Amino acid sequence: MKAIILTHEGDKIGGLQTAELPIPQIKDDEILIKVHAIDINPVDNKTLQGKGQFNNIKNDDPIILGWDASGVIDAVGNDVTDFKIGDHVFGLVNFPGHGKTYAEYVAAPASQMALKPDNVDDETAVATTLSALMAYQAIHKADIKEGERVLIQGVAGGVGFFALRIAKSLGAYVIGTAMGKEEAFLKENGLDELIDFQTTDFEHATDNIDFVLDTLGGKNILKAFNILSPKGRLITIPSGIGDEWKSVAEERGIDAQFLFVHSSGEDMAAIADLLRLGVLKPNIAHRFKMTDIIHIHELMSGGKIFGKIVVTIY
Ligand SMILES: NC(=O)c1ccc[n+]([C@@H]2O[C@H](COP(=O)([O-])OP(=O)(O)OC[C@H]3O[C@@H](n4cnc5c(N)ncnc54)[C@H](OP(=O)(O)O)[C@@H]3O)[C@@H](O)[C@H]2O)c1
């Protein structure tokens, strides 16, 4: 099968190369997926630069990037009872860990996948995996109640946009930071108030927030502490950009935590339901083919493309 392997980490594209590899063998609890589409996230680009998940996978040979996949089951392990050959599935494979989805076939634990809803195509499904799971797991961890005031940083981004849709489906009042030009689109998708981060400092533009989803990190976490309500809590998701906020949260008795997304078939099944109902609809910015993957990373590393990127593999 064709795959994109990483021979060494480094700037821009690291050692990404096209390779011909054997189709993976599956374990008893795994399914073999003929991959139709994958999704590329910031963590993929961080990993090829030696950050992100690189430490978790650096001793494996070969290293294959990618964690999201949508496709059709080609074989099932002896212990798999929930799926059969021919089922169309999607999900986040082995995160944190080694996903290996930049390939024509991937072996995935059955417990991490869900059936793809019939009303969406592979590109839509795969665009609703890592960032949708992150948003789902954060919003559910925060236990948002109807009517609560929620601030989503980077609400037009991969995670932020799904978080908006999930928080609205729970009846929250949602304020988001984004560029002003995104306002009409975000309001059509339920946003109650937009704070334009290019012209306005959110710390002085809102208050009494019950939950902040921080997708920015750094000083933005400390600033967000100042706008929380007495029952306010905060979840931050960017990694590796300092944790001075932890001691401040402890001193001030603020419920703030870092959350890492994890593969979960149960959560993917909930996301499949939200796709089926039309609650989730990814905002796909770029569609590419497998032969473009190295070029996509050049563009990402150069800050030349933004938004949700899907790649077809078939
Ligand atoms: N902990 C985890 O498990 C986990 C999981 C998923 C993602 N993450 C991390 O979370 C972060 C966000 O991920 P993502 O996929 O949502 O990224 P993304 O798609 O690049 O979205 C980031 C959004 O933030 C906006 N933005 C930039 N500067 C801003 C500012 N000062 N104020 C408000 N918004 C601003 C960007 O707008 P423009 O495009 O207009 O600049 C973009 O819409 C990344 O660091 C990612 O690695 C962590």
The ligand as a Gaussian input file, in Angstrom:
#p B3LYP/6-31G(d) Opt

LIG

0 1
 N       -5.360000      19.194000      23.886000
 C       -5.694000      18.541000      22.783000
 O       -5.888000      17.318000      22.804000
 C       -5.918000      19.315000      21.509000
 C       -6.820000      18.824000      20.547000
 C       -7.059000      19.597000      19.407000
 C       -6.386000      20.818000      19.233000
 N       -5.501000      21.215000      20.186000
 C       -4.780000      22.493000      20.037000
 O       -5.738000      23.542000      20.152000
 C       -5.358000      24.631000      19.339000
 C       -6.518000      24.988000      18.398000
 O       -6.725000      23.902000      17.501000
 P       -7.658000      24.084000      16.209000
 O       -7.616000      22.809000      15.476000
 O       -8.978000      24.652000      16.602000
 O       -6.813000      25.206000      15.429000
 P       -7.274000      26.145000      14.237000
 O       -8.252000      25.434000      13.357000
 O       -6.024000      26.694000      13.655000
 O       -8.107000      27.321000      14.944000
 C       -7.526000      28.332000      15.702000
 C       -8.447000      29.556000      15.554000
 O       -8.013000      30.564000      16.465000
 C       -8.089000      31.814000      15.778000
 N       -7.203000      32.780000      16.434000
 C       -5.901000      33.052000      16.209000
 N       -5.467000      34.008000      17.061000
 C       -6.523000      34.328000      17.841000
 C       -6.727000      35.246000      18.902000
 N       -5.746000      36.010000      19.371000
 N       -7.940000      35.301000      19.484000
 C       -8.960000      34.514000      19.061000
 N       -8.840000      33.632000      18.054000
 C       -7.633000      33.542000      17.447000
 C       -7.691000      31.481000      14.365000
 O       -8.188000      32.504000      13.527000
 P       -7.449000      32.836000      12.134000
 O       -7.366000      31.542000      11.370000
 O       -8.379000      33.806000      11.536000
 O       -6.101000      33.359000      12.509000
 C       -8.410000      30.142000      14.153000
 O       -9.736000      30.351000      13.710000
 C       -4.078000      24.195000      18.620000
 O       -2.970000      24.671000      19.365000
 C       -4.137000      22.687000      18.688000
 O       -2.861000      22.077000      18.604000
 C       -5.253000      20.513000      21.317000

